[in-house]
Structures are given as C-alpha cells and as structure tokens.
Amino acid sequence: MATTTNDPSPARAARRRAPRSATVLRWLHLLTGMLISYYFLFKPDGGWSDGFELFVGQFVVALVAWTGIIRWQLPRLRRWRARRRARAGAAA
C-alpha cells in the first residue's frame, strides 16, 4: 500500500519541524489584533474595568506593535541595508 503525504505515521511525525519564528509571530500578531477588535466591538455601556483597560492599553497594543515591527518591518530594513551595502561595495 502506498503512503500518502498526509500519513500521520510516527516516522513522519518525528521529522516534523517546529514552527518558524515568523509563523509564531504572525499568529501572535493576528490573535492580539483580534483582542483589540473584541475590545472595541463589545465594549459595555459603562466601559471596561480599569484593570482591563490597563491590560489592553499597555500589554495588548504593545504586543501588536512589536510583533508587527519584528515580523514585517525588521526583515525589510535588513534587506534594504544589505542592498545598500552591496551597492556601496560594488561602487568602490
């Protein structure tokens, strides 16, 4: 019997790699962004408690910002700097 690519055999499971850091950062960014959406969509009439406001304002928003910077902007900056150095080295 031929094996398929979806075979959950122990040998195949042993070769499975851990998720890449980019994948983890992407999901962390998306899930914390959804928390912010929940915060604004389902805000009660009296507002949230002070502890929850503090949690969202300091932790969740900072996590969304930093995971976005680390996941998308930092690699872009590194590529830009590498191209800039390569052009400067070729010109010299």
C-alpha positions as CSV (number, residue, x, y, z in Angstrom):
1,M,0.0,0.0,0.0
2,A,1.4,3.4,-1.0
3,T,1.8,6.1,1.6
4,T,0.3,9.5,1.1
5,T,1.8,12.9,2.1
6,N,-0.9,13.1,4.9
7,D,0.3,9.9,6.5
8,P,0.5,10.6,10.3
9,S,2.9,7.8,10.9
10,P,5.4,8.0,13.8
11,A,8.3,8.3,11.4
12,R,6.8,11.2,9.6
13,A,5.8,12.9,12.9
14,A,9.4,12.6,14.2
15,R,10.6,14.6,11.2
16,R,8.2,17.4,11.7
17,R,9.9,20.7,12.3
18,A,9.0,23.2,14.9
19,P,7.1,26.2,13.6
20,R,9.3,29.0,12.3
21,S,9.5,32.2,14.4
22,A,7.9,34.1,11.5
23,T,4.8,31.9,11.8
24,V,4.6,32.2,15.5
25,L,5.0,36.0,15.3
26,R,2.3,36.2,12.6
27,W,-0.2,34.3,14.6
28,L,0.6,36.2,17.8
29,H,0.2,39.4,15.9
30,L,-3.2,38.3,14.4
31,L,-4.6,37.0,17.7
32,T,-3.7,40.0,19.7
33,G,-5.1,42.2,17.0
34,M,-8.3,40.3,17.4
35,L,-8.3,41.0,21.1
36,I,-8.2,44.7,20.2
37,S,-11.2,44.2,17.8
38,Y,-13.1,42.5,20.6
39,Y,-12.2,45.3,22.9
40,F,-13.8,47.9,20.7
41,L,-16.7,45.8,19.3
42,F,-18.1,44.6,22.5
43,K,-17.4,47.5,24.8
44,P,-20.1,47.6,27.5
45,D,-22.1,50.8,28.2
46,G,-20.3,51.5,31.4
47,G,-16.9,50.9,29.9
48,W,-14.4,48.2,30.8
49,S,-12.9,47.9,34.2
50,D,-9.7,49.8,34.9
51,G,-7.7,46.6,35.1
52,F,-8.8,45.5,31.7
53,E,-8.2,49.0,30.2
54,L,-4.7,48.9,31.5
55,F,-4.1,45.4,30.2
56,V,-5.3,46.3,26.7
57,G,-3.7,49.7,26.6
58,Q,-0.2,48.6,27.8
59,F,0.2,44.9,27.0
60,V,-2.0,44.0,24.0
61,V,-1.3,47.2,22.0
62,A,2.4,46.9,22.7
63,L,2.4,43.3,21.7
64,V,0.6,44.0,18.4
65,A,3.0,46.8,17.6
66,W,6.2,45.0,18.4
67,T,5.2,41.7,16.7
68,G,4.3,43.7,13.6
69,I,7.7,45.5,13.7
70,I,9.6,42.3,14.3
71,R,7.7,40.2,11.8
72,W,7.4,42.6,8.8
73,Q,9.4,45.8,9.2
74,L,12.7,44.5,10.6
75,P,13.3,42.0,7.8
76,R,12.5,44.7,5.2
77,L,15.0,47.0,6.9
78,R,17.7,44.3,6.9
79,R,17.2,43.6,3.2
80,W,17.4,47.3,2.4
81,R,20.6,47.8,4.4
82,A,22.2,44.7,2.7
83,R,21.3,46.0,-0.8
84,R,22.7,49.4,0.2
85,R,26.0,47.9,1.4
86,A,26.3,45.7,-1.7
87,R,25.8,48.8,-4.0
88,A,28.3,50.8,-1.9
89,G,30.8,47.9,-2.1
90,A,30.4,47.5,-5.9
91,A,30.8,51.2,-6.5
92,A,34.1,51.4,-4.5
